[in-house]
């Protein structure tokens, strides 16, 4: 797994370095792929209506 560290934003040579921007970009891409997949799956389901928008809840 350490050999693939650069894919995750971690480089190991004399010092261990973490490129947090690269880590976040990879995380964002994975989340987007997952979210898009679920959205497309739901939009193509029979007898299901998908409402898009934003919501919020209030504390009591």
PQR file with spaces between the fields and no chain letter, atoms N, CA, C, O and H, PARSE charges and radii, in Angstrom:
ATOM       1  N    UNK     1       0.824   -1.184    0.000 -0.4000 1.5000
ATOM       2  CA   UNK     1       0.000    0.000    0.000 -0.0000 2.0000
ATOM       3  C    UNK     1       0.876    1.259    0.000  0.5500 1.7000
ATOM       4  O    UNK     1       0.526    2.271   -0.607 -0.5500 1.4000
ATOM       5  N    UNK     2       2.000    1.181    0.679 -0.4000 1.5000
ATOM       6  CA   UNK     2       2.884    2.349    0.740 -0.0000 2.0000
ATOM       7  C    UNK     2       3.369    2.747   -0.652  0.5500 1.7000
ATOM       8  O    UNK     2       3.610    3.927   -0.907 -0.5500 1.4000
ATOM       9  H    UNK     2       2.285    0.359    1.172  0.4000 1.0000
ATOM      10  N    UNK     3       3.514    1.782   -1.548 -0.4000 1.5000
ATOM      11  CA   UNK     3       3.961    2.089   -2.909 -0.0000 2.0000
ATOM      12  C    UNK     3       2.942    2.955   -3.635  0.5500 1.7000
ATOM      13  O    UNK     3       3.305    3.704   -4.543 -0.5500 1.4000
ATOM      14  H    UNK     3       3.318    0.823   -1.341  0.4000 1.0000
ATOM      15  N    UNK     4       1.664    2.863   -3.247 -0.4000 1.5000
ATOM      16  CA   UNK     4       0.613    3.662   -3.884 -0.0000 2.0000
ATOM      17  C    UNK     4       0.346    4.947   -3.111  0.5500 1.7000
ATOM      18  O    UNK     4      -0.630    5.644   -3.389 -0.5500 1.4000
ATOM      19  H    UNK     4       1.370    2.254   -2.510  0.4000 1.0000
ATOM      20  N    UNK     5       1.192    5.264   -2.157 -0.4000 1.5000
ATOM      21  CA   UNK     5       0.984    6.440   -1.323 -0.0000 2.0000
ATOM      22  C    UNK     5       0.770    7.715   -2.107  0.5500 1.7000
ATOM      23  O    UNK     5      -0.055    8.546   -1.728 -0.5500 1.4000
ATOM      24  H    UNK     5       1.985    4.697   -1.932  0.4000 1.0000
ATOM      25  N    UNK     6       1.501    7.880   -3.194 -0.4000 1.5000
ATOM      26  CA   UNK     6       1.367    9.089   -4.003 -0.0000 2.0000
ATOM      27  C    UNK     6      -0.045    9.245   -4.554  0.5500 1.7000
ATOM      28  O    UNK     6      -0.523   10.367   -4.724 -0.5500 1.4000
ATOM      29  H    UNK     6       2.171    7.205   -3.502  0.4000 1.0000
ATOM      30  N    UNK     7      -0.721    8.122   -4.836 -0.4000 1.5000
ATOM      31  CA   UNK     7      -2.114    8.173   -5.296 -0.0000 2.0000
ATOM      32  C    UNK     7      -3.025    8.797   -4.236  0.5500 1.7000
ATOM      33  O    UNK     7      -4.068    9.363   -4.560 -0.5500 1.4000
ATOM      34  H    UNK     7      -0.333    7.211   -4.698  0.4000 1.0000
ATOM      35  N    UNK     8      -2.628    8.690   -2.991 -0.4000 1.5000
ATOM      36  CA   UNK     8      -3.424    9.176   -1.874 -0.0000 2.0000
ATOM      37  C    UNK     8      -2.925   10.518   -1.341  0.5500 1.7000
ATOM      38  O    UNK     8      -3.468   11.039   -0.367 -0.5500 1.4000
ATOM      39  H    UNK     8      -1.780    8.231   -2.728  0.4000 1.0000
ATOM      40  N    UNK     9      -1.888   11.081   -1.978 -0.4000 1.5000
ATOM      41  CA   UNK     9      -1.350   12.364   -1.554 -0.0000 2.0000
ATOM      42  C    UNK     9      -0.230   12.247   -0.538  0.5500 1.7000
ATOM      43  O    UNK     9       0.136   13.240    0.090 -0.5500 1.4000
ATOM      44  H    UNK     9      -1.447   10.658   -2.769  0.4000 1.0000
ATOM      45  N    UNK    10       0.323   11.050   -0.363 -0.4000 1.5000
ATOM      46  CA   UNK    10       1.395   10.830    0.609 -0.0000 2.0000
ATOM      47  C    UNK    10       2.658   10.420   -0.131  0.5500 1.7000
ATOM      48  O    UNK    10       2.648    9.449   -0.889 -0.5500 1.4000
ATOM      49  H    UNK    10       0.025   10.243   -0.874  0.4000 1.0000
ATOM      50  N    UNK    11       3.753   11.157    0.084 -0.4000 1.5000
ATOM      51  CA   UNK    11       5.026   10.765   -0.521 -0.0000 2.0000
ATOM      52  C    UNK    11       6.004   10.412    0.588  0.5500 1.7000
ATOM      53  O    UNK    11       6.096   11.098    1.606 -0.5500 1.4000
ATOM      54  H    UNK    11       3.761   11.945    0.700  0.4000 1.0000
ATOM      55  N    UNK    12       6.726    9.330    0.365 -0.4000 1.5000
ATOM      56  CA   UNK    12       7.678    8.856    1.364 -0.0000 2.0000
ATOM      57  C    UNK    12       9.053    8.775    0.702  0.5500 1.7000
ATOM      58  O    UNK    12       9.276    7.965   -0.197 -0.5500 1.4000
ATOM      59  H    UNK    12       6.651    8.773   -0.462  0.4000 1.0000
ATOM      60  N    UNK    13       9.945    9.604    1.149 -0.4000 1.5000
ATOM      61  CA   UNK    13      11.347    9.525    0.736 -0.0000 2.0000
ATOM      62  C    UNK    13      12.147    9.664    2.021  0.5500 1.7000
ATOM      63  O    UNK    13      11.971    8.842    2.920 -0.5500 1.4000
ATOM      64  H    UNK    13       9.764   10.263    1.879  0.4000 1.0000
ATOM      65  N    UNK    14      12.998   10.637    2.155 -0.4000 1.5000
ATOM      66  CA   UNK    14      13.686   10.829    3.428 -0.0000 2.0000
ATOM      67  C    UNK    14      12.697   11.285    4.499  0.5500 1.7000
ATOM      68  O    UNK    14      12.789   10.886    5.660 -0.5500 1.4000
ATOM      69  H    UNK    14      13.141   11.305    1.424  0.4000 1.0000
ATOM      70  N    UNK    15      11.772   12.108    4.096 -0.4000 1.5000
ATOM      71  CA   UNK    15      10.741   12.614    5.002 -0.0000 2.0000
ATOM      72  C    UNK    15       9.378   12.137    4.514  0.5500 1.7000
ATOM      73  O    UNK    15       9.199   11.867    3.326 -0.5500 1.4000
ATOM      74  H    UNK    15      11.696   12.432    3.153  0.4000 1.0000
ATOM      75  N    UNK    16       8.448   12.035    5.402 -0.4000 1.5000
ATOM      76  CA   UNK    16       7.079   11.697    5.022 -0.0000 2.0000
ATOM      77  C    UNK    16       6.327   13.005    4.829  0.5500 1.7000
ATOM      78  O    UNK    16       6.274   13.849    5.723 -0.5500 1.4000
ATOM      79  H    UNK    16       8.594   12.254    6.367  0.4000 1.0000
ATOM      80  N    UNK    17       5.749   13.153    3.643 -0.4000 1.5000
ATOM      81  CA   UNK    17       5.017   14.376    3.313 -0.0000 2.0000
ATOM      82  C    UNK    17       3.597   14.039    2.915  0.5500 1.7000
ATOM      83  O    UNK    17       3.353   13.055    2.216 -0.5500 1.4000
ATOM      84  H    UNK    17       5.792   12.467    2.917  0.4000 1.0000
ATOM      85  N    UNK    18       2.666   14.855    3.358 -0.4000 1.5000
ATOM      86  CA   UNK    18       1.266   14.681    2.988 -0.0000 2.0000
ATOM      87  C    UNK    18       0.823   15.930    2.248  0.5500 1.7000
ATOM      88  O    UNK    18       0.912   17.040    2.773 -0.5500 1.4000
ATOM      89  H    UNK    18       2.864   15.654    3.926  0.4000 1.0000
ATOM      90  N    UNK    19       0.345   15.742    1.027 -0.4000 1.5000
ATOM      91  CA   UNK    19      -0.208   16.829    0.222 -0.0000 2.0000
ATOM      92  C    UNK    19      -1.708   16.850    0.485  0.5500 1.7000
ATOM      93  O    UNK    19      -2.462   16.140   -0.181 -0.5500 1.4000
ATOM      94  H    UNK    19       0.272   14.840    0.601  0.4000 1.0000
ATOM      95  N    UNK    20      -2.147   17.651    1.443 -0.4000 1.5000
ATOM      96  CA   UNK    20      -3.533   17.636    1.880 -0.0000 2.0000
ATOM      97  C    UNK    20      -4.481   18.059    0.756  0.5500 1.7000
ATOM      98  O    UNK    20      -5.624   17.604    0.717 -0.5500 1.4000
ATOM      99  H    UNK    20      -1.534   18.227    1.984  0.4000 1.0000
ATOM     100  N    UNK    21      -4.028   18.917   -0.151 -0.4000 1.5000
ATOM     101  CA   UNK    21      -4.873   19.302   -1.286 -0.0000 2.0000
ATOM     102  C    UNK    21      -5.130   18.095   -2.183  0.5500 1.7000
ATOM     103  O    UNK    21      -6.239   17.915   -2.685 -0.5500 1.4000
ATOM     104  H    UNK    21      -3.100   19.287   -0.119  0.4000 1.0000
ATOM     105  N    UNK    22      -4.108   17.272   -2.381 -0.4000 1.5000
ATOM     106  CA   UNK    22      -4.265   16.064   -3.201 -0.0000 2.0000
ATOM     107  C    UNK    22      -5.149   15.040   -2.480  0.5500 1.7000
ATOM     108  O    UNK    22      -5.966   14.366   -3.107 -0.5500 1.4000
ATOM     109  H    UNK    22      -3.207   17.418   -1.972  0.4000 1.0000
ATOM     110  N    UNK    23      -4.980   14.930   -1.169 -0.4000 1.5000
ATOM     111  CA   UNK    23      -5.822   14.019   -0.384 -0.0000 2.0000
ATOM     112  C    UNK    23      -7.281   14.433   -0.510  0.5500 1.7000
ATOM     113  O    UNK    23      -8.147   13.595   -0.758 -0.5500 1.4000
ATOM     114  H    UNK    23      -4.316   15.477   -0.660  0.4000 1.0000
ATOM     115  N    UNK    24      -7.558   15.741   -0.338 -0.4000 1.5000
ATOM     116  CA   UNK    24      -8.930   16.232   -0.415 -0.0000 2.0000
ATOM     117  C    UNK    24      -9.501   16.073   -1.824  0.5500 1.7000
ATOM     118  O    UNK    24     -10.667   15.713   -1.983 -0.5500 1.4000
ATOM     119  H    UNK    24      -6.854   16.422   -0.137  0.4000 1.0000
ATOM     120  N    UNK    25      -8.696   16.337   -2.836 -0.4000 1.5000
ATOM     121  CA   UNK    25      -9.163   16.195   -4.218 -0.0000 2.0000
ATOM     122  C    UNK    25      -9.561   14.747   -4.505  0.5500 1.7000
ATOM     123  O    UNK    25     -10.567   14.500   -5.170 -0.5500 1.4000
ATOM     124  H    UNK    25      -7.748   16.629   -2.708  0.4000 1.0000
ATOM     125  N    UNK    26      -8.780   13.798   -4.010 -0.4000 1.5000
ATOM     126  CA   UNK    26      -9.107   12.382   -4.204 -0.0000 2.0000
ATOM     127  C    UNK    26     -10.385   12.024   -3.471  0.5500 1.7000
ATOM     128  O    UNK    26     -11.240   11.322   -4.011 -0.5500 1.4000
ATOM     129  H    UNK    26      -7.963   13.999   -3.470  0.4000 1.0000
ATOM     130  N    UNK    27     -10.519   12.508   -2.233 -0.4000 1.5000
ATOM     131  CA   UNK    27     -11.732   12.259   -1.448 -0.0000 2.0000
ATOM     132  C    UNK    27     -12.948   12.837   -2.160  0.5500 1.7000
ATOM     133  O    UNK    27     -13.982   12.178   -2.268 -0.5500 1.4000
ATOM     134  H    UNK    27      -9.824   13.078   -1.794  0.4000 1.0000
ATOM     135  N    UNK    28     -12.821   14.076   -2.647 -0.4000 1.5000
ATOM     136  CA   UNK    28     -13.928   14.730   -3.344 -0.0000 2.0000
ATOM     137  C    UNK    28     -14.338   13.942   -4.586  0.5500 1.7000
ATOM     138  O    UNK    28     -15.530   13.806   -4.862 -0.5500 1.4000
ATOM     139  H    UNK    28     -11.981   14.611   -2.559  0.4000 1.0000
ATOM     140  N    UNK    29     -13.374   13.427   -5.333 -0.4000 1.5000
ATOM     141  CA   UNK    29     -13.671   12.648   -6.543 -0.0000 2.0000
ATOM     142  C    UNK    29     -14.405   11.355   -6.194  0.5500 1.7000
ATOM     143  O    UNK    29     -15.343   10.965   -6.889 -0.5500 1.4000
ATOM     144  H    UNK    29     -12.406   13.537   -5.109  0.4000 1.0000
ATOM     145  N    UNK    30     -13.982   10.691   -5.120 -0.4000 1.5000
ATOM     146  CA   UNK    30     -14.639    9.446   -4.705 -0.0000 2.0000
ATOM     147  C    UNK    30     -16.068    9.725   -4.250  0.5500 1.7000
ATOM     148  O    UNK    30     -16.992    8.997   -4.612 -0.5500 1.4000
ATOM     149  H    UNK    30     -13.220   11.008   -4.555  0.4000 1.0000
ATOM     150  N    UNK    31     -16.250   10.782   -3.455 -0.4000 1.5000
ATOM     151  CA   UNK    31     -17.591   11.137   -2.977 -0.0000 2.0000
ATOM     152  C    UNK    31     -18.488   11.497   -4.156  0.5500 1.7000
ATOM     153  O    UNK    31     -19.647   11.084   -4.202 -0.5500 1.4000
ATOM     154  H    UNK    31     -15.499   11.374   -3.160  0.4000 1.0000
ATOM     155  N    UNK    32     -17.960   12.267   -5.112 -0.4000 1.5000
ATOM     156  CA   UNK    32     -18.760   12.658   -6.282 -0.0000 2.0000
ATOM     157  C    UNK    32     -19.172   11.436   -7.094  0.5500 1.7000
ATOM     158  O    UNK    32     -20.322   11.335   -7.520 -0.5500 1.4000
ATOM     159  H    UNK    32     -17.019   12.603   -5.075  0.4000 1.0000
ATOM     160  N    UNK    33     -18.247   10.513   -7.308 -0.4000 1.5000
ATOM     161  CA   UNK    33     -18.555    9.311   -8.069 -0.0000 2.0000
ATOM     162  C    UNK    33     -19.649    8.515   -7.368  0.5500 1.7000
ATOM     163  O    UNK    33     -20.569    8.025   -8.022 -0.5500 1.4000
ATOM     164  H    UNK    33     -17.313   10.596   -6.962  0.4000 1.0000
ATOM     165  N    UNK    34     -19.563    8.382   -6.071 -0.4000 1.5000
ATOM     166  CA   UNK    34     -20.559    7.643   -5.301 -0.0000 2.0000
ATOM     167  C    UNK    34     -21.916    8.346   -5.354  0.5500 1.7000
ATOM     168  O    UNK    34     -22.946    7.719   -5.601 -0.5500 1.4000
ATOM     169  H    UNK    34     -18.815    8.780   -5.540  0.4000 1.0000
ATOM     170  N    UNK    35     -21.898    9.643   -5.120 -0.4000 1.5000
ATOM     171  CA   UNK    35     -23.130   10.427   -5.124 -0.0000 2.0000
ATOM     172  C    UNK    35     -23.805   10.405   -6.498  0.5500 1.7000
ATOM     173  O    UNK    35     -25.017   10.214   -6.600 -0.5500 1.4000
ATOM     174  H    UNK    35     -21.062   10.153   -4.919  0.4000 1.0000
ATOM     175  N    UNK    36     -23.018   10.600   -7.540 -0.4000 1.5000
ATOM     176  CA   UNK    36     -23.575   10.570   -8.899 -0.0000 2.0000
ATOM     177  C    UNK    36     -24.159    9.203   -9.220  0.5500 1.7000
ATOM     178  O    UNK    36     -25.207    9.110   -9.861 -0.5500 1.4000
ATOM     179  H    UNK    36     -22.033   10.755   -7.458  0.4000 1.0000
ATOM     180  N    UNK    37     -23.495    8.148   -8.784 -0.4000 1.5000
ATOM     181  CA   UNK    37     -23.992    6.796   -9.031 -0.0000 2.0000
ATOM     182  C    UNK    37     -25.326    6.550   -8.359  0.5500 1.7000
ATOM     183  O    UNK    37     -26.238    5.995   -8.973 -0.5500 1.4000
ATOM     184  H    UNK    37     -22.644    8.223   -8.264  0.4000 1.0000
ATOM     185  N    UNK    38     -25.451    6.958   -7.100 -0.4000 1.5000
ATOM     186  CA   UNK    38     -26.713    6.776   -6.376 -0.0000 2.0000
ATOM     187  C    UNK    38     -27.806    7.631   -7.005  0.5500 1.7000
ATOM     188  O    UNK    38     -28.937    7.172   -7.167 -0.5500 1.4000
ATOM     189  H    UNK    38     -24.711    7.409   -6.602  0.4000 1.0000
ATOM     190  N    UNK    39     -27.477    8.870   -7.358 -0.4000 1.5000
ATOM     191  CA   UNK    39     -28.465    9.758   -7.979 -0.0000 2.0000
ATOM     192  C    UNK    39     -28.973    9.178   -9.285  0.5500 1.7000
ATOM     193  O    UNK    39     -30.183    9.144   -9.512 -0.5500 1.4000
ATOM     194  H    UNK    39     -26.558    9.242   -7.226  0.4000 1.0000
ATOM     195  N    UNK    40     -28.081    8.722  -10.147 -0.4000 1.5000
ATOM     196  CA   UNK    40     -28.491    8.143  -11.429 -0.0000 2.0000
ATOM     197  C    UNK    40     -29.325    6.886  -11.228  0.5500 1.7000
ATOM     198  O    UNK    40     -30.302    6.667  -11.944 -0.5500 1.4000
ATOM     199  H    UNK    40     -27.099    8.749   -9.964  0.4000 1.0000
ATOM     200  N    UNK    41     -28.951    6.068  -10.270 -0.4000 1.5000
ATOM     201  CA   UNK    41     -29.704    4.846   -9.970 -0.0000 2.0000
ATOM     202  C    UNK    41     -31.125    5.211   -9.548  0.5500 1.7000
ATOM     203  O    UNK    41     -32.092    4.620  -10.029 -0.5500 1.4000
ATOM     204  H    UNK    41     -28.158    6.246   -9.688  0.4000 1.0000
ATOM     205  N    UNK    42     -31.246    6.185   -8.647 -0.4000 1.5000
ATOM     206  CA   UNK    42     -32.568    6.568   -8.154 -0.0000 2.0000
ATOM     207  C    UNK    42     -33.411    7.204   -9.253  0.5500 1.7000
ATOM     208  O    UNK    42     -34.609    6.936   -9.344 -0.5500 1.4000
ATOM     209  H    UNK    42     -30.461    6.665   -8.257  0.4000 1.0000
ATOM     210  N    UNK    43     -32.804    8.037  -10.085 -0.4000 1.5000
ATOM     211  CA   UNK    43     -33.554    8.714  -11.156 -0.0000 2.0000
ATOM     212  C    UNK    43     -34.076    7.728  -12.193  0.5500 1.7000
ATOM     213  O    UNK    43     -35.041    8.027  -12.896 -0.5500 1.4000
ATOM     214  H    UNK    43     -31.830    8.254  -10.012  0.4000 1.0000
ATOM     215  N    UNK    44     -33.461    6.575  -12.296 -0.4000 1.5000
ATOM     216  CA   UNK    44     -33.896    5.587  -13.275 -0.0000 2.0000
ATOM     217  C    UNK    44     -34.783    4.498  -12.679  0.5500 1.7000
ATOM     218  O    UNK    44     -35.123    3.536  -13.366 -0.5500 1.4000
ATOM     219  H    UNK    44     -32.677    6.333  -11.725  0.4000 1.0000
ATOM     220  N    UNK    45     -35.162    4.637  -11.413 -0.4000 1.5000
ATOM     221  CA   UNK    45     -36.057    3.661  -10.782 -0.0000 2.0000
ATOM     222  C    UNK    45     -37.503    3.938  -11.195  0.5500 1.7000
ATOM     223  O    UNK    45     -37.927    5.092  -11.273 -0.5500 1.4000
ATOM     224  H    UNK    45     -34.885    5.419  -10.854  0.4000 1.0000
ATOM     225  N    UNK    46     -38.242    2.880  -11.454 -0.4000 1.5000
ATOM     226  CA   UNK    46     -39.665    3.022  -11.743 -0.0000 2.0000
ATOM     227  C    UNK    46     -40.405    3.434  -10.476  0.5500 1.7000
ATOM     228  O    UNK    46     -40.040    3.036   -9.369 -0.5500 1.4000
ATOM     229  H    UNK    46     -37.898    1.944  -11.391  0.4000 1.0000
ATOM     230  N    UNK    47     -41.443    4.234  -10.656 -0.4000 1.5000
ATOM     231  CA   UNK    47     -42.324    4.656   -9.560 -0.0000 2.0000
ATOM     232  C    UNK    47     -41.590    5.403   -8.452  0.5500 1.7000
ATOM     233  O    UNK    47     -41.974    5.312   -7.286 -0.5500 1.4000
ATOM     234  H    UNK    47     -41.739    4.558  -11.555  0.4000 1.0000
ATOM     235  N    UNK    48     -40.543    6.136   -8.803 -0.4000 1.5000
ATOM     236  CA   UNK    48     -39.812    6.920   -7.814 -0.0000 2.0000
ATOM     237  C    UNK    48     -39.611    8.321   -8.371  0.5500 1.7000
ATOM     238  O    UNK    48     -39.175    8.489   -9.510 -0.5500 1.4000
ATOM     239  H    UNK    48     -40.231    6.209   -9.750  0.4000 1.0000
ATOM     240  N    UNK    49     -39.925    9.306   -7.578 -0.4000 1.5000
ATOM     241  CA   UNK    49     -39.709   10.694   -7.960 -0.0000 2.0000
ATOM     242  C    UNK    49     -38.573   11.246   -7.113  0.5500 1.7000
ATOM     243  O    UNK    49     -38.596   11.150   -5.886 -0.5500 1.4000
ATOM     244  H    UNK    49     -40.280    9.169   -6.653  0.4000 1.0000
ATOM     245  N    UNK    50     -37.589   11.820   -7.770 -0.4000 1.5000
ATOM     246  CA   UNK    50     -36.449   12.416   -7.072 -0.0000 2.0000
ATOM     247  C    UNK    50     -36.663   13.930   -7.051  0.5500 1.7000
ATOM     248  O    UNK    50     -36.827   14.560   -8.095 -0.5500 1.4000
ATOM     249  H    UNK    50     -37.570   11.898   -8.767  0.4000 1.0000
ATOM     250  N    UNK    51     -36.659   14.495   -5.859 -0.4000 1.5000
ATOM     251  CA   UNK    51     -36.759   15.939   -5.688 -0.0000 2.0000
ATOM     252  C    UNK    51     -35.365   16.454   -5.356  0.5500 1.7000
ATOM     253  O    UNK    51     -34.719   15.982   -4.421 -0.5500 1.4000
ATOM     254  H    UNK    51     -36.526   13.983   -5.011  0.4000 1.0000
ATOM     255  N    UNK    52     -34.919   17.418   -6.129 -0.4000 1.5000
ATOM     256  CA   UNK    52     -33.590   17.976   -5.889 -0.0000 2.0000
ATOM     257  C    UNK    52     -33.715   19.336   -5.233  0.5500 1.7000
ATOM     258  O    UNK    52     -34.626   20.101   -5.549 -0.5500 1.4000
ATOM     259  H    UNK    52     -35.443   17.802   -6.889  0.4000 1.0000
ATOM     260  N    UNK    53     -32.819   19.634   -4.339 -0.4000 1.5000
ATOM     261  CA   UNK    53     -32.822   20.921   -3.663 -0.0000 2.0000
ATOM     262  C    UNK    53     -31.998   20.837   -2.405  0.5500 1.7000
ATOM     263  O    UNK    53     -31.178   19.934   -2.241 -0.5500 1.4000
ATOM     264  H    UNK    53     -32.079   19.013   -4.083  0.4000 1.0000
ATOM     265  N    UNK    54     -32.216   21.767   -1.535 -0.4000 1.5000
ATOM     266  CA   UNK    54     -31.489   21.834   -0.268 -0.0000 2.0000
ATOM     267  C    UNK    54     -32.504   21.808    0.860  0.5500 1.7000
ATOM     268  O    UNK    54     -33.632   22.276    0.707 -0.5500 1.4000
ATOM     269  H    UNK    54     -32.882   22.501   -1.669  0.4000 1.0000
ATOM     270  N    UNK    55     -32.109   21.273    1.957 -0.4000 1.5000
ATOM     271  CA   UNK    55     -32.979   21.244    3.127 -0.0000 2.0000
ATOM     272  C    UNK    55     -32.195   21.594    4.366  0.5500 1.7000
ATOM     273  O    UNK    55     -30.964   21.610    4.365 -0.5500 1.4000
ATOM     274  H    UNK    55     -31.192   20.893    2.082  0.4000 1.0000
ATOM     275  N    UNK    56     -32.919   21.869    5.408 -0.4000 1.5000
ATOM     276  CA   UNK    56     -32.265   22.100    6.688 -0.0000 2.0000
ATOM     277  C    UNK    56     -33.254   21.729    7.780  0.5500 1.7000
ATOM     278  O    UNK    56     -34.468   21.745    7.579 -0.5500 1.4000
ATOM     279  H    UNK    56     -33.918   21.856    5.410  0.4000 1.0000
ATOM     280  N    UNK    57     -32.728   21.410    8.889 -0.4000 1.5000
ATOM     281  CA   UNK    57     -33.584   21.109   10.023 -0.0000 2.0000
ATOM     282  C    UNK    57     -33.317   22.133   11.117  0.5500 1.7000
ATOM     283  O    UNK    57     -32.229   22.701   11.209 -0.5500 1.4000
ATOM     284  H    UNK    57     -31.742   21.396    9.052  0.4000 1.0000
ATOM     285  N    UNK    58     -34.323   22.352   11.932 -0.4000 1.5000
ATOM     286  CA   UNK    58     -34.183   23.307   13.014 -0.0000 2.0000
ATOM     287  C    UNK    58     -34.101   22.561   14.334  0.5500 1.7000
ATOM     288  O    UNK    58     -34.729   21.518   14.514 -0.5500 1.4000
ATOM     289  H    UNK    58     -35.207   21.890   11.857  0.4000 1.0000
ATOM     290  N    UNK    59     -33.336   23.096   15.234 -0.4000 1.5000
ATOM     291  CA   UNK    59     -33.261   22.525   16.579 -0.0000 2.0000
ATOM     292  C    UNK    59     -34.520   22.919   17.340  0.5500 1.7000
ATOM     293  O    UNK    59     -35.112   23.971   17.098 -0.5500 1.4000
ATOM     294  H    UNK    59     -32.825   23.944   15.088  0.4000 1.0000
ATOM     295  N    UNK    60     -34.905   22.066   18.245 -0.4000 1.5000
ATOM     296  CA   UNK    60     -36.076   22.366   19.070 -0.0000 2.0000
ATOM     297  C    UNK    60     -35.751   23.339   20.157  0.5500 1.7000
ATOM     298  O    UNK    60     -36.626   23.700   20.944 -0.5500 1.4000
ATOM     299  H    UNK    60     -34.424   21.212   18.441  0.4000 1.0000
